[in-house]
Amino acid sequence: MTADDCGTLVDLPEPAGRVVSLVPSITEAIALTCPEKLVGCTQWCIRPTDIDERAGHQVARVRGTKNPDRAAIAELHPDLVVTNREENRQHDVDLLREAGIAVWVTSIDGVDQAVTSLDRLFTEALGVAEPDWLAQARRDWSAPVPDPELTAVVAVWRDPWMCAGATTYIEDSLARCGVRLAALPDDGTRYPHVDLETLQRLDVDRIVLPDEPYHFTAEDGPEAFPGLDVRLVDGQKLAWYGPTMVGARQYLEDAVR
């Protein structure tokens, strides 16, 4: 047995050969590394666009990250289901395990955790060598932090407005680009709700608006922050861990700094 990121022992007598991924960024990672193992993923797993062709078979869609079709997952007879502590519900993890299905829960709150977690997933659970893209991501994100430090707010939703808070992957990825998230009112969550008037009054260098999960565009978002320096960014390069990490740091520095 080996333990997942949360310390739960996962019964894998041999490397998993049939895998269901309920995490879009990890689906991409598997599809670009050992695609033949992937038998199921969510409807939100949009990258790569040629998953079926890479896998050599039709990869079943098992609904969403928050409402996976557990019966459909069971019918796939997976050796392992890969989830994420933040992305997926503990309720679904528990029920899958009660059904006798092995579940590997990842826990990723920063870049170092992402590299370590993905390395363990591939080498310990899937039985494959560290992917080249992961080694490159490690090198990319090990570069010195640029000066001077800037401050920013990252909105991830509007109506109501929600922002990335402390101890999130977004916070750490921007910190490594020399951008510190401004302190926000604490509502007890990692993505606090903040009223627009409070956001408009913050003394920050940048307002960062990604194109996911809310699809901010030049016509939808910047108008709420007159007089402030608003930057539209690729949400996957900001928040996805996996192959998208390669080149993401330079992209974010160019886009935000």
N, C-alpha and C positions, 0 to 999 in steps of 0.2 A: 504493500500500500504506500501511497504518497499523499501528501497533504496539499490542498489548494491554498489560495492566498489568505483565506480566512482561518486556516489551521484545521479544517475538516478533512479527515482521512477519506480518500477516494479509492475504492477498490478497483484497481486496474492491474490485473495479473499480467497483462502485456500491453504494449502501446495501442491506443485506440485506433481502430481502422474505419469505424463508422461514426461520424461526428455531426451533431446538430449544434449550430451556433446561434445564440439569441442576442448577439451583440454585433451590430453592423460593422464596426471597425475591425473586430476580430474575425468576422466572416471574410472580409477583404484579406486579412493577413493569412488565413488558412488557404483561401483560394489562390493566392499568389505564391504559396509555399508548398503545400501538399494537397492540391485541389481534389485528388481522387478520394480523399478521406471524407469530404463534405457531402452529406446526404440530405441536410435540411438547414434552413435559415429563415429569418423573418422576412416579411414583406418590405421592411425598411432597409434590408441589406441590398443596397443599390450599386455597390462597387465590389469587384469589377463588373462591367456590364455584360461580360461574356462568361458568367459563372458556370452555366451548364456546359458550354464548350470546353472550358478548362477542366471541369470535373470528369468529362466524358460520359455524363449521364444527367438526367433531369434532377436538379436539386429541389426538393420539395419546399414549398413555402408554408410555414406553420404559424400564420397570423403575425401579431406584433410583439414588441418587446415587453409590453405590459399585460398582454392578454394572449399568451401563446396557446395554441391548440395542443393541450397535453395528450389527448387521445391520438392525434395525428403524429405527435412525436413518438409515442409508444409504438405505433404501427411501423415506424422506420427501424425499430430495433437498434437504436444507437448504442455504441460502446460508451459514448460520453456526450453529455450536453454541456456546452460552455456558456456561462452566464457572467454577469457583472453585478457586483454588490449594489451599485447605484442605478444601473440601467434596468435591472430586472427585479421583480418582486420576490421577497423571501417566501411568500405564500406559494408561489409556483415552484420554487426550488424545493421546498419541503414536500409538496405533493408529488413531484417527480421522483424524489428519493424514496418516498413511501411506496411508490409503484415499482421500486427495484431498479430505477435508472440511475446510473452514476452521473453526478453533476459536479463540474469544476467551476467554482466561483472565483472570478478575478476581482481584485480590489486595487484600484489605480487612482491615486490622488495627485500624482505628479510624474514628471518625466522619468526619474530614476526608477520609480515603482513600475512604470510602464515597461521599461527595458527589462527589468528583472522578472516581472510577471510573464511577459511574452516569452522570454528565454526559457523559463520553467515550463510553461505550457507546451512549447514545442519539444523541448528535449526530454522532459519527464513524462508528460501525458501522451504526446503524439509520437514520440520516439524518432524525431528527425533532428538533424543538426541545426545549429543556430543559422537562421536565414541570412543571406548577404545583406538584405535591406535592414535587418535589425542591427548588424554590426555597423553599417553606415549611419544609422540613426544615432547610435551611441556616440560615434565620433562627432556628428553634427552638433549634438546638444551638449558636448563637453567643452565647447569653445568658451573663452572668457566672456563675462557679461559686459556689454558695452556701456559707456558713459555718454552723457549724464543720465541719471535716472529720471524717467518721466512718470507721471501719474495718469491713471485712466479709470474709466468705468466701462464694463462690458455688459451691455443689455442683451439678454437672450430671449426676451419676450416683451410684448407690449399689450396693453389693455387686458389684464393689468401688467404693469412694467415689472419685469424680474431681471435680476442681474447676477452675474457670477460673483460668488463670495470667496471667503477664505477656504483654504484646504481643498481647493478644486484643481483639477488638471489645468484648467484655463489660467488660474492664478499663477501656477508654477511655470507654465510655458511662457507666459508674458514676462514673468520675473527674470527668466533666463535671457530675455531680449532687452532687459533694462527698463521694464515697464511695471510699476507697482500699482496694484489695484487700490483705489481709494477706500477708506473705511466707510461702510454703509450701516444704516440702522439694522440692528440685529433682531430678526424675527424668529430665530431658532432654527433656521434652515441654511443650507449651503448655497441656495439661490434665492436670496431675500426679495420679497416684494417691496418696492420702493416707489412712492408716488412721484409723478413726473416733476412736480414743483421742487421736490427735494433734489432730484437729479440735476435740474437746471441750475440750482444754486451752488452745486459743488464746484470747488476750485480745482479743476483737473486740467491736464494738458490735452487729453484725448477722450472722446466718446467713441467707443469701438462697437460697431454693429455688424455681427456676422450674418450670413445668409441661411443659417440654421441654428437652433430649431425653428425660430421665427425667421421668415424669409425677408429680412430687411433689404431694401433696394434704395437707389438714389431718390425715388419718389415716395418711399414709405419708410420713414424713420428720421432722416436728417432734419426734416422740417420742424421736429419737436425740440431741436436744440439750437435755436438761432444764436449766432455769435460764437459758437463753440466749434472746436476743431473735430469734426466727425470723420471717422475712417470706416469705410465698408470693407469687410474682410471675408475670405473664404472660411466658413465655419468648420469645415473638415480639417483644414490645416491648423485651426485654432484648438480644436477639441478632440480630434480622432487620434488614437494611438494605434500604431501599426505601420504599414508601409508609407502612409501619408506623412509620417514623422520625417521621412527623408526629404530634405529641402524645405520643410515647414519653418524651421527657425529663421533661415535667411529671408523667406517670404514674409514672415511676420515682422522682422526688423524693418524690411523695406516698406511694408504696408502701414505700420503703426508709428515708427520713429520718423 
